[in-house]
């Protein structure tokens, strides 16, 4: 079984300069290969990537992280 997860969209701000970020696509990450009730499960996280709008900011892009 394969389970796909993604976070809800929301406002994201640059961690360096604080300017509101622009969505810049997604990357798929394999987080776990676990079993549930004896069935192997592959968990796939569709991780958002972000880009800073401020051209002079050293933080060009970054990806979502989980807590």
N, C-alpha and C positions, 0 to 999 in steps of 0.2 A: 504494500500500500504506500502511496506517496501523498503527503500532506503539504500543501502550499500555504504559506502565511505571509501577510504583509501588514504594515502599520497603517492606521488611518492618516489621511493627509491633514496637515495643519501648518501653521506658520512656523518657519524655522529661520533663525538668525545666525549670521556668521559668528563663530566663536571668538574671532580676533577683533573685528571692528564693529560688530553689532548690527550691520546692515541686513535687511531682510533678504534671504537667500532665494535663488531660483532653482527649481527642480531640474536635474540634469540626467534623468534616466534611472535605470535600475540595474542591479547586478544580482544574480542568484547565488546564494550561499547555502551549502549543505551543512546543517547544524548538528543533526543527530541521526544516527542509524540505530534506532531502538526497536524494541518489540512491545506490542500491546496485545494482551490476551493471546500470546503465542504467535502473533502475526508480525513479521518484520515491517517496520515503518521507516520511511525516509522522509525527514522533515526538510523542506526547501523554503528558505526565507528570501523573498523578493525585496532586497535592500535598496532603499532610495539613495541616490547620490545627489549632492547639492553643490551649487556654484555660487560664489560671492559676486554680487553686482558691482562692488567697488573695485575698479581697475587697479588702483594703487595698493590694494590690500595684499599682503603676502600669502593669505589663505585662499588659494585659488579654488579648490574643491575638497569635498570630504564626503563620507558616507555615514548613514545612520548607524547607531550603536544601540545595543540593548542594555538594560539596567539589571 
